[in-house]
């Protein structure tokens, strides 16, 4: 084998992945497609009408790497990216990797204080940002104690990144790297504290794209992928970038906040074959579909979608049932994490168990342990640990968190799970969200899943709350389909509904109604904010 080469043995189970000793991952993801005849094929469709071919992507990645080299960066320097879902995200990310720098995509919904923390924590050498995020990023740059040497808008001004590309060389040799070298970082969403830098290596995107993208999901060259989840976090990075690139497929980039109507419009216009969403969005889309079928509004055409995918939070069985009823299409639920880069337990197109996260993705192992680290019996709930070749190396600048999370090759996911006798995994909530009610462990998700089965409920979140005796009991926070409903009568209905379908100790003792629930940018409910109320 030459340099920068991957050999996939598809006859082994799971598929065996071998790398050359010198390996820069930008080569198989970007350069390879020219040798395989895709120069004129479109890789990127944008909702604004721009199209980028594989040949153009190759050239602009090379130009991007040369721009970064020209500003005097040192090998291994971190480059923060506060960049919308757009072609320039691809150019910067892959150009940095190919030139030997480390791109760090950031949540574009963060605020000034988040950015200032990350600028200082990462000790970055440069920050690139879209004009839409100028106010927050420049405010952060103004208040940090140590500013990076370079900051640059991606477009819209003289000297912008896109302007610099125009005069940069089209030729770029890949920096010599190995599979285990630091490649890129992602910052965790900060659901339980300040965002933490998660360090990934050059092999990680290959592993997720092969084991999940191809071997589980079945992404193929003729597919068009549309992800409502954005590129800046792990789920969207795979959905909209690494999976289509690895498979020779195409993607649709949409920089705005997804709504039911906007996603339906994009599906109608571009006809994607794979749609990636989160449970919150599927619930809202179903509400829109129902209102369309109950009125004279046209029901959107979703016939191009051969498979839909969900992650971020566990997908209630009732949402899967109603989605298939309306669209005739399955949703594959799975669980992944920033630390593992993508999904490691999943349903698959020919193996779906409603209400479960599915089975292990080939190439990953799992175990469920109790509070003492001992594996629990089958069917018993405990903390989920996983291992696989895409898990992160460490948390940047945080030895304590690294030691707590990564132990002997096993990654503590922070999720509670149980496995049934057929090998399906069932989510029980975040480990720190679990509560003991009457001395018995109780899963918030189980109660939430029961609540969203009620036709008047759009979303629900359950947390623990002390009663007058200081004992923990479930408290429900509910978003109704119709906010004008009289909540006293709905409370009575929901109480009966929960008591009829849950163990006696699990029903919520309090009901709170809200217009929306607090969430991260990935769609995860921030239960800690509800507990603090």
GIFEN-V21282 format. One record per residue. N is the residue number from 0. RES is the residue in three letters. PSI is psi as a letter, one per 40 degrees, with the letter a starting at -180 (999 if undefined). Layout:
BEGIN
n-><N,N>
res-><RES,RES>
psi-><PSI,PSI>
END
This chain:
BEGIN
n-><0,1,2,3,4,5,6,7,8,9,10,11,12,13,14,15,16,17,18,19,20,21,22,23,24,25,26,27,28,29,30,31,32,33,34,35,36,37,38,39,40,41,42,43,44,45,46,47,48,49,50,51,52,53,54,55,56,57,58,59,60,61,62,63,64,65,66,67,68,69,70,71,72,73,74,75,76,77,78,79,80,81,82,83,84,85,86,87,88,89,90,91,92,93,94,95,96,97,98,99,100,101,102,103,104,105,106,107,108,109,110,111,112,113,114,115,116,117,118,119,120,121,122,123,124,125,126,127,128,129,130,131,132,133,134,135,136,137,138,139,140,141,142,143,144,145,146,147,148,149,150,151,152,153,154,155,156,157,158,159,160,161,162,163,164,165,166,167,168,169,170,171,172,173,174,175,176,177,178,179,180,181,182,183,184,185,186,187,188,189,190,191,192,193,194,195,196,197,198,199,200,201,202,203,204,205,206,207,208,209,210,211,212,213,214,215,216,217,218,219,220,221,222,223,224,225,226,227,228,229,230,231,232,233,234,235,236,237,238,239,240,241,242,243,244,245,246,247,248,249,250,251,252,253,254,255,256,257,258,259,260,261,262,263,264,265,266,267,268,269,270,271,272,273,274,275,276,277,278,279,280,281,282,283,284,285,286,287,288,289,290,291,292,293,294,295,296,297,298,299,300,301,302,303,304,305,306,307,308,309,310,311,312,313,314,315,316,317,318,319,320,321,322,323,324,325,326,327,328,329,330,331,332,333,334,335,336,337,338,339,340,341,342,343,344,345,346,347,348,349,350,351,352,353,354,355,356,357,358,359,360,361,362,363,364,365,366,367,368,369,370,371,372,373,374,375,376,377,378,379,380,381,382,383,384,385,386,387,388,389,390,391,392,393,394,395,396,397,398,399,400,401,402,403,404,405,406,407,408,409,410,411,412,413,414,415,416,417,418,419,420,421,422,423,424,425,426,427,428,429,430,431,432,433,434,435,436,437,438,439,440,441,442,443,444,445,446,447,448,449,450,451,452,453,454,455,456,457,458,459,460,461,462,463,464,465,466,467,468,469,470,471,472,473,474,475,476,477,478,479,480,481,482,483,484,485,486,487,488,489,490,491,492,493,494,495,496,497,498,499,500,501,502,503,504,505,506,507,508,509,510,511,512,513,514,515,516,517,518,519,520,521,522,523,524,525,526,527,528,529,530,531,532>
res-><UNK,UNK,UNK,UNK,UNK,UNK,UNK,UNK,UNK,UNK,UNK,UNK,UNK,UNK,UNK,UNK,UNK,UNK,UNK,UNK,UNK,UNK,UNK,UNK,UNK,UNK,UNK,UNK,UNK,UNK,UNK,UNK,UNK,UNK,UNK,UNK,UNK,UNK,UNK,UNK,UNK,UNK,UNK,UNK,UNK,UNK,UNK,UNK,UNK,UNK,UNK,UNK,UNK,UNK,UNK,UNK,UNK,UNK,UNK,UNK,UNK,UNK,UNK,UNK,UNK,UNK,UNK,UNK,UNK,UNK,UNK,UNK,UNK,UNK,UNK,UNK,UNK,UNK,UNK,UNK,UNK,UNK,UNK,UNK,UNK,UNK,UNK,UNK,UNK,UNK,UNK,UNK,UNK,UNK,UNK,UNK,UNK,UNK,UNK,UNK,UNK,UNK,UNK,UNK,UNK,UNK,UNK,UNK,UNK,UNK,UNK,UNK,UNK,UNK,UNK,UNK,UNK,UNK,UNK,UNK,UNK,UNK,UNK,UNK,UNK,UNK,UNK,UNK,UNK,UNK,UNK,UNK,UNK,UNK,UNK,UNK,UNK,UNK,UNK,UNK,UNK,UNK,UNK,UNK,UNK,UNK,UNK,UNK,UNK,UNK,UNK,UNK,UNK,UNK,UNK,UNK,UNK,UNK,UNK,UNK,UNK,UNK,UNK,UNK,UNK,UNK,UNK,UNK,UNK,UNK,UNK,UNK,UNK,UNK,UNK,UNK,UNK,UNK,UNK,UNK,UNK,UNK,UNK,UNK,UNK,UNK,UNK,UNK,UNK,UNK,UNK,UNK,UNK,UNK,UNK,UNK,UNK,UNK,UNK,UNK,UNK,UNK,UNK,UNK,UNK,UNK,UNK,UNK,UNK,UNK,UNK,UNK,UNK,UNK,UNK,UNK,UNK,UNK,UNK,UNK,UNK,UNK,UNK,UNK,UNK,UNK,UNK,UNK,UNK,UNK,UNK,UNK,UNK,UNK,UNK,UNK,UNK,UNK,UNK,UNK,UNK,UNK,UNK,UNK,UNK,UNK,UNK,UNK,UNK,UNK,UNK,UNK,UNK,UNK,UNK,UNK,UNK,UNK,UNK,UNK,UNK,UNK,UNK,UNK,UNK,UNK,UNK,UNK,UNK,UNK,UNK,UNK,UNK,UNK,UNK,UNK,UNK,UNK,UNK,UNK,UNK,UNK,UNK,UNK,UNK,UNK,UNK,UNK,UNK,UNK,UNK,UNK,UNK,UNK,UNK,UNK,UNK,UNK,UNK,UNK,UNK,UNK,UNK,UNK,UNK,UNK,UNK,UNK,UNK,UNK,UNK,UNK,UNK,UNK,UNK,UNK,UNK,UNK,UNK,UNK,UNK,UNK,UNK,UNK,UNK,UNK,UNK,UNK,UNK,UNK,UNK,UNK,UNK,UNK,UNK,UNK,UNK,UNK,UNK,UNK,UNK,UNK,UNK,UNK,UNK,UNK,UNK,UNK,UNK,UNK,UNK,UNK,UNK,UNK,UNK,UNK,UNK,UNK,UNK,UNK,UNK,UNK,UNK,UNK,UNK,UNK,UNK,UNK,UNK,UNK,UNK,UNK,UNK,UNK,UNK,UNK,UNK,UNK,UNK,UNK,UNK,UNK,UNK,UNK,UNK,UNK,UNK,UNK,UNK,UNK,UNK,UNK,UNK,UNK,UNK,UNK,UNK,UNK,UNK,UNK,UNK,UNK,UNK,UNK,UNK,UNK,UNK,UNK,UNK,UNK,UNK,UNK,UNK,UNK,UNK,UNK,UNK,UNK,UNK,UNK,UNK,UNK,UNK,UNK,UNK,UNK,UNK,UNK,UNK,UNK,UNK,UNK,UNK,UNK,UNK,UNK,UNK,UNK,UNK,UNK,UNK,UNK,UNK,UNK,UNK,UNK,UNK,UNK,UNK,UNK,UNK,UNK,UNK,UNK,UNK,UNK,UNK,UNK,UNK,UNK,UNK,UNK,UNK,UNK,UNK,UNK,UNK,UNK,UNK,UNK,UNK,UNK,UNK,UNK,UNK,UNK,UNK,UNK,UNK,UNK,UNK,UNK,UNK,UNK,UNK,UNK,UNK,UNK,UNK,UNK,UNK,UNK,UNK,UNK,UNK,UNK,UNK,UNK,UNK,UNK,UNK,UNK,UNK,UNK,UNK,UNK,UNK,UNK,UNK,UNK,UNK,UNK,UNK,UNK,UNK,UNK,UNK,UNK,UNK,UNK,UNK,UNK,UNK,UNK,UNK,UNK,UNK,UNK,UNK,UNK,UNK,UNK,UNK>
psi-><i,a,i,f,i,h,h,h,g,e,e,i,h,i,h,h,h,i,i,i,d,h,h,h,e,d,d,d,d,d,d,d,d,d,d,e,f,e,d,e,i,h,d,h,h,i,e,e,e,i,h,h,i,d,d,d,d,d,d,d,d,d,d,d,d,d,d,d,d,d,e,f,i,i,h,e,i,h,h,h,h,g,h,i,h,i,d,d,d,d,d,d,d,d,d,d,d,d,e,e,i,h,i,g,h,i,h,e,e,i,i,d,d,d,d,d,d,d,d,d,d,e,f,i,e,i,h,h,i,i,d,d,e,d,d,d,d,d,d,d,d,d,e,i,d,h,i,i,d,h,i,h,i,d,i,e,i,h,e,i,d,d,d,d,d,d,e,i,i,e,h,h,i,h,h,h,i,i,d,e,i,h,d,i,i,i,h,i,e,f,d,e,a,i,i,h,h,h,h,i,i,d,e,d,d,d,d,d,d,d,d,d,d,d,d,d,d,f,h,i,d,e,i,h,h,h,h,d,h,i,d,e,i,d,d,d,d,d,d,e,c,d,d,d,d,d,e,f,a,i,i,h,h,h,e,i,h,h,i,d,d,d,d,d,d,d,d,d,d,e,f,i,d,h,h,h,a,i,d,d,d,d,d,d,d,d,d,d,d,d,d,d,e,e,a,e,i,h,h,i,h,e,e,d,h,d,i,i,i,i,a,d,i,i,h,i,d,d,d,d,d,d,d,d,d,d,e,e,i,i,h,h,i,i,h,a,i,d,d,e,d,a,h,e,h,i,i,i,d,e,g,h,h,h,e,i,e,a,i,h,h,h,e,i,i,i,i,h,i,a,e,e,e,h,h,i,i,h,e,i,i,a,h,h,i,i,i,i,e,e,i,i,d,i,h,h,f,g,d,d,d,d,d,d,d,h,h,f,e,h,h,h,d,e,i,h,i,i,h,i,e,e,e,i,h,h,h,e,i,i,d,e,e,i,i,h,h,f,e,h,h,h,h,d,d,d,d,d,d,d,d,e,d,h,e,e,h,d,i,i,h,h,i,i,i,h,a,e,e,e,i,h,i,h,h,h,h,h,h,i,d,h,e,e,i,h,d,d,d,d,d,d,d,d,d,d,d,d,d,e,e,i,i,d,e,e,i,h,d,i,h,h,h,i,d,i,i,h,i,i,d,e,e,h,h,g,d,d,d,d,d,e,999>
END
